Amino acid sequence: MQDPAQVARRLFELTEPIAAVGFTADEPNEAMAELGLRGYWDGYFAGRAAPLGVVPAEVVHAAFYNFADGEVARHVPRVWETTTPDAAYAARLRGCVAALRRILGEPGGGGEVSRAADLLARAATSAPIEGRVMYAGLRALPLPGEPLALLWHASNMLREHRGDGHVVALVAAGIGGLESHVLCALDMGIHPAESFGRIHHLPRRQLSGVMEGLRRRGLIDPDGRFTQAGRETKARIEAMTDALAAAPYQALGAEELDELVTALEPIARRVGAGR
């Protein structure tokens, strides 16, 4: 497993369940609510955008890439009237650690957590920041000292590093943010793609426009399913994303990568099953 893109893909599979507790577990939402933030999406935008600081909605929209026009502006900068970026990220981290501790049990997964956290942190702090807005924001934050906190923080850094690269791959392929959700839905076997949870709430006219644009370009057929060109476009985007996500793991030797995978596999399995 020493092809850099394959390494990046395998480590994404193992770190994504850990990073994703920030979106799927109850504890982070509860921690954000304790700050006075209202509802899931206030907490989402405050927690995820916190490393960018207090910036206009347009900046967050550009960095996140795949939200419909106006969705970010319903939350940013209003959330900063309730809390601060530092407090928001601290609450998100605290909630994620609580979720991981609940799932993994005391003392939080044992020795494999400490070793995985140390290796992930070394990888996560080694990549160039140029062109990586979300990743650069996280790199500017201090590393937590507690192993579970470091495990989640490093996984989140690597997730956002990959996400920055994914945006590059989408832009290079000429795929807009909402279009990317359609391709993702079809790749997961969801049909009609308009029923996908990330876009189903949008106005019907807006969704129809997105689908029609993909049809005109030959990426989906009249029934709203992938054409061959659409499948090839999606595959190219994923391949480029994997290639652009490889840089952090080049800081680790072959034996360390094997050790990291071995340590992460049971953690990822338990977190994926337990959140």
N, C-alpha and C positions, 0 to 999 in steps of 0.2 A: 504493500500500500504506500509506495514512496512517490508515485506520480503526484505532483503538487496539487493538481485540481482534485484528484481522488481523495487526498488527505483532507482538503478543505471541505469536500462534500461529507466525508465520514465524520469529521469533527462538528460540522453543522448539525448532523443528525443527532449527535450526542449532547451538544450544548443547547440546542433549541428547547428541549423540554425544561431545562433548568431556567433559561432566560425567560421562557414564556409564562412562568408562574406570576410574573408581573402583570400579565393580562388575564389570567384564567383563575387564579386562586382568590379566595375571599379576603385573606389577610391584607394584601396591598390595598384593596379597595377600602377596607375598614380604616387602615392607617391614613389614607388620603381624606376620608370623611372626617376623621378626627381633627384635621386642619380646617374644617369648615367648607370643604369643596362639595359641591352638589352633584351627585350622580356619577355614574361610571366615566362618562366622557370628560367631565371636568378633571377627574383624577388622572385619566389617561393622558390628556394633553399636558397637564401640569407636570406629571411625573416624567413623561418621556421627553418633553421639550425643555425640562429644567436645565440640562447642561448647556443649552444655547443662551441662557440668561433671559433677561426681559427684552424681547425683540418683537417686531410687528408680526401680525398673523401671516403676512406674505412670506416672511423668512421661514416660519415653521411649515407653511404649506409647501414651499419649495423643497425643504429638506425631507419632509415626510413623503411627498410626491404623489401619493395615490388616494388623496381625499378629494371629493368634489369641491368645486368653487364655493366658498362661503362656509364650509363645514368647520374649518379651523377657526375662522373669525367669530364663530359663536362662543368660543371658549377662550381664545387668546386675543388680546392681553387681559381679558376680564379676570381670569384666575389669579393674576398677580395683584388684584385688589384684595384678595383673601389671604394669600400666603406669599412666600418668596421662593425663588428657584432652589436655594439651598435647603430650605425646610421641606420643599416638595420632594427633592431627590432623597433626602434623609428618610422621610416617611416611606417612600416607595421601597428603599433598601431595607428598612426595618420590617416592613410588611412581608417582603419576599423572604427574608431570613426566617421570619416566624412561620411562613408557609413551608419552607424547606425543612425546618426543624420538626414541624408536625408530621410531615410525610416520611422523613428519614428517621425520626426518633432521636432521642438524646443519646450521645452528644452530637447528633447531627451527621451521622453516617460513618463515623470512625476515621481511621487513618487514611483511607482512600480519598476522603474529602480533602484533607489537608494537602496531600500530595497532588491531587488533581487541581486544587485551587492554586498551588504554587506554580505548577507547569502552565496552567492556563493564563495566570497573571503575567508570566514571563512572555508568553506568546502575545498576549493582548496589549502589552506595552512596547512591542518591538517594531511594529509596522510603521511605514511613513504615513504622515497625516495629510499630505497634500491631496486636495480634492475630496477629503473625507470629513464632511462638516459634522455629522453626528458623532463619528468616532473621535474627532479632535476635541469636541466638547467633553466627552467622557474621559479622554486622556488627561485633560486639565484638572480632573478631580483627584483627590488623594485616594490611594488604595486603602481599603479597609484592612484591619489587622486580624479580625476574627475569621476563621477558615470558611464558615458558611457564607458570611458576607462577601469574602473575597471570591468564593466560587461563583456566587450570583453576579457580582459586579464584573468579573472578568468575562463571564458568559455573555452578559449584556453588552460589554464593549465589543466582543467578537461578533455578536449579532448585528450591532449597528455598523461595524466595519463592513460586514457582508452586505448589509442593506445599502450603504453608500455605493458599493460596487454594483449592486443590482440596479440601482437607479441609473448608473452609467450605462449598463447593458440595455436597459429599456430605452433610454434616450438614443443610444446608437442604433437601435432597431426601429426607431420611430414609433414606439408604443407609448401612449399616454397613460396616466395614472389609472383612470377608470378602465381603459382598455386592458391594462395589465390584470385587473380583477376578472375580466371575462376570460382571458387566456388561462388564468389560474383555475377558475371554476371548471372550464372544459377539461383541463388537464387532470382534475380530480374526479372527472366523470359526472359533474353536476350539469344537468340540462332540464329546463332552459337555464342558461348562464345567468339570466336576469334574476333568478331566484337566490343567487349566492348572497350570503348574509352581509357581505361588505357593501353591496350595491342595491339590494332589493328594495330599500326604503326610498331610493331616489325617484323623482318624478318619471312617469312612464315616457313622456316625450324625450327627456334627457337620455334615458336608457335606450330608447329606440334610435336616437342619434348616434350613440356609441356603437351599437350593433350594426347600423347601416354603414358607418365608416369602415368597420372591419370587413363587411361584405364587399364594399367597393374596392378594397385593396386585396381581395381574394383570400383573406385569412380565415373566414368562416363561410359556410355555404348558406343557401336560402333558409335552411331549417335551423340555422344557428349553431351548427357543429363545425369542428375543425375541418378545414381543407388540408391537403398535404402541405401546402405552403404555410398554413397556420401552424401545423405541428412542427415543421422545420424551423419556423421563426421562434417558437417557444423553446425548442431544443437549443438553438443558438444562444438565446438569452440565458438559459440555465448554464450552459457550458462556459460562457463568458463570466457569469457570476461566480462560478466555482474557481475559474482561473484568477479572477481579481481578488478572491477571498483567501488566496494561498499564502500571501506574504507573512502573516503573523506566525505561521507554523514553521517557517524556515529558520526561526530562532532556536528550534528544538532539534536535537539529533534524532537519528532513526530509533535508537533504543528508548529515548525519552518519549517519542511519539507513540511507540508501542506501549510503553508504561502508562501514558496518558489515556489511551484508548481502553486499556485494561481496567484502569481505575474508574473511568467514566461510565463504562457499560452498565454496571449494576446500579449506579446512581441514576443515570438517565432512565433505566427501566423502571425503577421504583418511583421516580418523580412523575414519569409519564402515566403510570398507572394510578397514582395517588392524588393528583391535583384536582 
